[in-house]
Amino acid sequence: MAAAETMAERLQEWAPWQDAEDSAAPAYVAGYWAVRGEMPLHGVLARSDGAFIYCLPCIEPGSRLSFAPWRTGDPVEANCFGIPEPTLETTSRLSPEDLAVVLVPLLGFDQRGNRLGSGAGYYDRSFAFRRHPSSTRPLLVGVGYAAQERSALDAADWDVPLDAVVTELGVIDCVKKREQ
């Protein structure tokens, strides 16, 4: 729990996160429901103060994701993997392009923004448009523990790199690391 609280503090201090929170209208920020040891996001939610609309991922046909606005206490139901999803109608869900920031779960990462996920490729398929050089939104931020960092991870052609990774130790700007 202490690592999750510290991670949330580090994220809140990061300028791009502050920019998303300071927008005129509340931005859509996607997170996840932490399972199997993933970094919990309760500290991020506790600090939101209505600055953004929090969304959770929902599995769609074609192994893609949509995102549904969710608040603590809203109804959820388990998807095919047993992970809770909001029970909103599919017509009320948002597409990946509608989001300002996505907090992405991970099992491992490197400083260049390569991410090891659970292996099903949902995030890579859903955010494939981010591989285009002119695409800068949404901001893709991996969330994990510092101990999950690896010196290098192999990336496949279909992998979508993260813009940053936030851990309990701070924020790594992966875009700058790729440019070095």
Helices and strands as residue ranges (DSSP letters): H 2-13, H 15-21, E 27-30, H 42-46, E 52-60, E 64-69, E 76-78, E 84-86, G 90-92, G 96-98, E 101-105, E 108-109, E 115-116, H 122-126, G 128-131, E 139-143, G 146-148, E 164-167, E 170-173, H 174-179
